[in-house]
Amino acid sequence: MFTRILASTLTQALEKSQKVIIIYGARQTGKTTLCNSVLSNFGGKQLHLTGDDLSHVARLSGASRQNLELLTSGYNLVFFDEAQRFPDIGRSLKLLHDHNPSLKILVTGSASLEIAAHTRESLAGRTKTFQLHPISVLEYLPGATPYELSEKLEALLLFGSYPEVLTLGNAQEKIKHLEELCESVLYKDLEDLLFIRNKTKLRNLLKLLAYQIGNLVSLNELATQLQLARETVGHYISLLEEAFIIFRLPGFSRNLRKEITKMDKIYFTDLGIRNALINNFSPLHLRPDTGALWENFVIMERKKFLQYSGYSFEHRFWRTHTGAELDLVEQRDGKLKGFEIKWTPQKRRAPNTWTSTYPEAEFHLVTPLNLLPFLQEPDPGHPHQA
């Protein structure tokens, strides 16, 4: 069992906040395990309801205020697991919160699109939300030395960091589990929850995106390859992002017309899923995409670190039409930082166009040799969530 960084944050939120606590994240990332761990140390009487149990779903179907009060009477906390499966969950949560503000309410949801659609308007101003990702490096290898991390890096880039994948003993078991995850989470759940009509097109889109990590993504080109309308492709990509399968990195621009901003880069939240989509688990030294895998890995790990630490930040990439580029641009606390991410350690300088256009910005090179300092950046003034 892994100690999750969000555990202490979630404990504080339950103790201090009077809002509905919502944890988003893809299925199988450990939301239920995290919540059960936190709730095991939470005092008071608890009611646990899961959207995976049809009898629990039936209890809330069309529930009135009186029925909800009867259901939760005598409890100090109600835990709704996989809440997107409960009908009209936003209305139920609003009734519970408004008429019994002392009741602690904890909610998990797999598909943010679905649960957000139910909760955004009805729970405006009533929620405190967190996102749980697959296991981070700092959770998987707490206190690791650079050497210990280097011994694990290849497996992380090939098989990703879903909790169960990390506990399996050999490559064959990991691959089988990832293939099952693709079928159950990416395809079945995604297609059922998001009502995607053309399932074959969705699968083909995922594969195309998997081959393009680290590259600029053209909706027009994808639409042509898939024989879909450009708007449909854009809609599918938005759904995949809402379901925590991918994330977009837009272009950064503040001063120059020649900076590229009209196309995004798209990365995967977990590389094991990405590699399963294209059925490629070859060793890194035999792959043409090792650099792209490393880039995806570093950016995702940085997102985990910053989100779990409570930072407000913005991530983009920077590229000009003349070829100058940085893999990651981070805006945080009024500071601008540019990062070049390379699998092979080598000395590099910031592009002249970058330094001349943004002289106040920092520049850093991220390689396997300095990943740990990059993920444990000291900043004593950072605002922890509570």
C-alpha positions in Angstrom: 0.0 0.0 0.0 1.3 3.4 -0.9 1.1 6.5 1.3 -0.6 9.1 -0.7 0.4 12.7 -0.5 -3.2 13.8 -0.5 -4.0 11.9 2.6 -3.0 14.6 5.1 -4.6 17.3 2.9 -7.8 15.3 2.8 -7.8 14.7 6.5 -7.4 18.5 7.2 -10.2 19.3 4.7 -12.6 16.9 6.4 -11.8 18.3 9.8 -11.9 22.0 9.0 -14.1 22.5 5.9 -17.9 22.7 5.9 -18.0 22.1 2.2 -18.7 18.9 0.1 -15.2 17.3 -0.5 -14.9 15.9 -4.0 -12.0 13.8 -5.3 -11.7 13.4 -9.0 -9.6 10.9 -10.9 -9.6 8.1 -13.3 -10.7 4.6 -12.2 -8.1 2.4 -10.6 -6.0 5.3 -9.4 -6.7 4.5 -5.7 -9.5 7.0 -4.8 -11.5 4.5 -2.8 -8.3 3.1 -1.0 -7.3 6.7 -0.1 -10.7 7.6 1.2 -11.0 4.4 3.3 -7.6 5.0 4.8 -8.5 8.5 5.8 -11.9 7.6 7.1 -10.5 4.8 9.2 -9.1 7.5 11.4 -12.2 9.7 11.3 -14.4 9.8 14.3 -18.1 9.5 14.2 -20.7 7.2 12.5 -20.2 6.8 8.8 -22.5 5.8 5.9 -20.6 4.5 2.8 -22.5 4.3 -0.5 -21.0 3.2 -3.8 -22.2 3.8 -7.3 -20.9 0.3 -8.2 -23.7 -1.2 -6.0 -27.1 -1.2 -7.7 -28.9 -1.3 -4.4 -27.2 1.8 -3.3 -28.0 3.5 -6.6 -31.6 2.5 -6.2 -31.8 4.1 -2.7 -30.9 7.5 -4.2 -33.0 7.3 -7.3 -35.5 10.2 -7.1 -34.8 10.6 -3.4 -36.7 13.5 -1.8 -35.3 15.7 0.9 -37.2 13.7 3.5 -35.9 10.4 2.2 -32.3 11.7 2.2 -32.7 12.9 5.7 -34.0 9.6 6.8 -31.2 7.8 5.0 -28.5 9.9 6.6 -30.1 10.4 10.1 -27.7 9.5 12.9 -24.6 9.7 10.7 -21.7 12.2 11.0 -20.3 11.5 7.6 -21.6 10.2 4.2 -19.1 8.8 1.7 -20.3 8.6 -2.0 -17.9 6.5 -4.0 -18.1 6.6 -7.8 -20.7 9.3 -7.4 -21.1 9.8 -11.2 -23.1 6.6 -11.2 -25.8 8.0 -8.9 -28.7 9.6 -10.7 -29.0 13.4 -10.2 -26.2 13.3 -7.6 -25.7 17.1 -7.7 -29.3 17.6 -6.4 -28.9 15.0 -3.7 -25.6 16.5 -2.5 -27.1 20.0 -2.5 -30.1 18.9 -0.4 -27.9 17.1 2.1 -25.5 20.0 2.4 -28.0 22.8 2.6 -30.3 21.1 5.2 -27.7 19.5 7.3 -24.5 21.6 7.1 -22.8 19.8 10.0 -22.9 16.5 8.0 -19.5 15.7 6.5 -19.8 14.7 2.8 -17.0 13.0 0.9 -17.4 12.2 -2.8 -15.3 10.4 -5.4 -15.9 10.6 -9.2 -14.1 8.8 -12.1 -15.3 10.9 -15.0 -15.1 14.5 -14.2 -17.3 15.5 -17.1 -20.2 13.4 -15.9 -19.9 14.3 -12.2 -19.2 18.0 -13.0 -22.3 18.1 -15.2 -24.3 17.0 -12.2 -22.6 19.1 -9.5 -21.3 22.3 -11.1 -24.4 24.5 -11.0 -26.3 22.9 -8.1 -23.2 22.9 -5.8 -21.7 26.3 -6.8 -19.7 27.5 -3.9 -20.4 24.4 -1.8 -17.5 22.2 -2.9 -13.8 21.7 -2.2 -12.2 19.6 -5.0 -9.0 17.6 -5.3 -7.6 15.4 -8.1 -5.9 12.1 -7.5 -3.4 10.9 -10.2 -1.7 7.5 -10.6 1.1 7.1 -8.1 3.7 9.8 -8.2 7.5 9.2 -8.0 7.5 10.8 -4.5 4.8 8.4 -3.3 6.3 5.3 -5.0 9.9 5.9 -3.9 9.8 8.2 -0.8 13.3 9.2 0.2 14.8 7.5 -2.8 18.4 8.3 -3.9 19.1 9.3 -7.5 20.5 5.8 -8.1 17.5 4.1 -6.6 15.2 6.1 -8.9 17.4 5.4 -11.9 16.8 1.7 -11.3 13.1 2.2 -11.6 12.8 4.8 -14.4 12.6 2.4 -17.3 9.7 0.4 -15.8 7.9 3.7 -15.0 8.2 4.9 -18.6 7.1 1.6 -20.0 4.4 0.4 -17.6 3.3 3.6 -15.9 2.3 4.1 -12.3 -1.2 2.8 -11.7 -1.2 1.4 -8.2 -1.8 -2.3 -9.1 0.7 -2.2 -11.9 3.4 -1.1 -9.5 2.7 -4.1 -7.2 2.9 -6.7 -10.0 6.0 -8.8 -10.2 6.9 -9.1 -13.9 6.4 -7.5 -17.3 3.9 -10.0 -18.5 1.6 -9.4 -15.6 1.9 -5.7 -15.9 1.1 -5.8 -19.6 -2.0 -8.0 -19.1 -3.3 -5.7 -16.4 -2.8 -2.6 -18.6 -4.6 -4.3 -21.5 -7.5 -5.0 -19.1 -7.5 -1.4 -17.9 -7.7 -0.2 -21.5 -10.8 -2.4 -22.1 -12.6 -1.7 -18.9 -11.6 2.0 -18.2 -10.7 3.6 -21.5 -13.3 1.8 -23.7 -16.2 0.4 -21.7 -16.5 3.0 -19.0 -15.6 5.9 -21.3 -18.0 4.8 -24.0 -20.8 4.1 -21.6 -20.5 7.2 -19.4 -19.8 9.7 -22.1 -22.3 8.2 -24.6 -19.8 8.2 -27.5 -21.5 6.9 -30.5 -18.7 5.9 -32.8 -16.6 3.6 -30.6 -14.2 2.5 -33.4 -13.4 6.2 -34.2 -12.7 6.8 -30.5 -10.2 3.9 -30.3 -8.5 5.0 -33.5 -8.3 8.6 -32.1 -6.6 7.3 -28.9 -4.0 5.4 -30.9 -3.3 8.4 -33.1 -2.8 10.6 -30.0 -0.6 8.0 -28.5 1.7 8.1 -31.5 1.9 11.9 -31.3 2.9 12.7 -27.7 5.3 15.6 -27.6 4.2 16.8 -31.1 1.9 19.6 -32.2 -1.6 18.1 -32.7 -3.6 19.3 -35.7 -7.3 18.8 -35.4 -7.7 19.1 -39.1 -5.2 16.3 -39.8 -6.8 14.1 -37.2 -10.2 14.7 -38.7 -9.0 13.8 -42.1 -7.3 10.6 -40.9 -10.4 9.6 -38.9 -12.9 10.8 -41.5 -14.7 12.8 -38.9 -15.7 16.4 -38.6 -13.1 18.7 -37.0 -15.6 19.7 -34.3 -16.3 16.0 -33.5 -12.6 15.3 -33.0 -12.2 18.4 -30.8 -15.2 17.2 -28.8 -13.8 13.7 -28.3 -10.4 15.2 -27.2 -12.3 17.3 -24.6 -14.1 14.2 -23.3 -10.8 12.3 -23.0 -9.3 15.2 -21.1 -12.3 15.4 -18.8 -12.0 11.7 -18.1 -8.3 12.1 -17.1 -6.9 10.0 -20.0 -5.0 12.8 -21.6 -4.1 16.4 -20.9 -3.3 19.3 -23.2 -0.4 21.7 -23.2 -1.2 24.9 -25.1 1.4 27.2 -26.6 2.9 30.1 -24.6 3.1 33.6 -26.0 3.4 37.0 -24.5 5.3 39.1 -27.0 6.0 37.6 -30.4 3.8 37.0 -33.3 6.1 34.3 -34.5 5.4 32.2 -31.4 3.2 29.1 -32.1 -0.1 29.2 -30.1 -2.8 27.8 -32.3 -2.1 24.1 -31.8 -1.7 22.1 -28.6 0.5 19.3 -27.5 -1.3 16.3 -26.0 0.2 14.0 -23.4 -1.2 11.0 -21.5 -1.7 11.0 -17.7 -0.2 7.5 -17.6 2.4 6.1 -19.9 1.4 2.5 -19.3 -2.0 3.2 -20.8 -0.3 5.0 -23.6 2.0 2.1 -24.5 -0.8 -0.4 -24.2 -2.8 1.6 -26.8 -0.1 1.1 -29.3 1.0 -2.4 -28.0 4.6 -1.3 -27.6 6.5 -2.2 -24.4 9.9 -2.6 -26.0 13.0 -1.6 -23.9 13.9 2.0 -24.1 17.2 1.4 -26.0 15.1 -0.1 -28.9 12.5 2.6 -29.1 12.4 5.7 -31.3 10.1 7.5 -28.8 12.1 7.4 -25.6 12.6 11.1 -25.6 8.8 11.7 -26.0 8.1 9.2 -23.1 10.6 11.0 -20.9 9.1 14.4 -21.7 5.5 13.1 -21.0 6.7 11.6 -17.7 8.5 14.7 -16.5 5.6 17.0 -17.2 3.1 14.7 -15.6 5.2 14.3 -12.5 5.6 18.0 -12.2 1.9 18.5 -12.4 1.4 15.9 -9.6 4.0 17.6 -7.4 2.5 21.1 -7.9 -1.1 20.1 -7.5 -0.5 18.0 -4.4 1.6 20.9 -2.9 -1.3 23.3 -3.4 0.4 25.6 -5.9 -1.6 27.6 -8.4 0.3 27.3 -11.7 0.0 27.3 -15.5 1.9 25.0 -17.9 2.5 25.6 -21.6 5.1 24.8 -24.2 7.0 27.4 -26.2 8.0 27.2 -29.8 8.6 29.7 -32.6 8.1 29.3 -36.3 11.9 29.6 -36.7 12.4 26.4 -34.6 13.4 27.7 -31.2 11.5 25.8 -28.5 11.2 24.8 -24.8 9.3 21.7 -23.7 7.7 23.3 -20.7 7.0 26.8 -19.6 5.7 27.3 -16.0 4.1 30.4 -14.7 3.8 30.3 -10.9 3.8 32.9 -8.1 4.6 35.7 -10.7 7.7 33.8 -11.9 8.3 32.5 -15.4 10.4 29.3 -15.9 11.4 27.5 -19.0 12.4 23.8 -19.0 14.1 21.7 -21.6 13.5 18.0 -20.9 16.2 15.6 -22.2 16.6 11.8 -21.6 20.3 12.0 -22.5 22.3 14.3 -20.1 24.1 17.1 -22.0 24.9 20.7 -21.5 22.4 23.0 -23.1 21.7 26.8 -23.1 18.4 28.5 -23.3 17.4 29.6 -26.9 18.6 33.1 -27.6 15.1 34.1 -28.7 13.8 33.0 -25.3 16.4 34.9 -23.2 16.1 38.0 -25.3 12.3 38.0 -25.3 11.9 37.0 -21.7 15.0 38.2 -19.9 13.4 37.8 -16.5 12.7 34.1 -17.0 14.6 31.2 -15.6 15.9 28.3 -17.7 16.5 24.7 -16.4 17.5 21.5 -18.1 15.7 18.4 -16.7 17.4 15.0 -17.2 17.3 11.7 -15.2 20.3 13.0 -13.2 18.4 15.9 -11.6 14.7 14.7 -11.7 14.5 14.4 -7.9 15.5 18.0 -7.2 13.1 19.1 -9.9 10.3 17.3 -8.1 11.3 18.5 -4.6 11.9 22.1 -5.4 12.4 23.9 -2.0 10.0 26.8 -1.5 9.2 27.4 2.1 6.5 29.9 1.3 4.2 27.7 -0.8 0.5 27.6 0.2 -0.5 24.1 1.4 -4.1 23.3 0.9 -6.3 22.9 3.9 
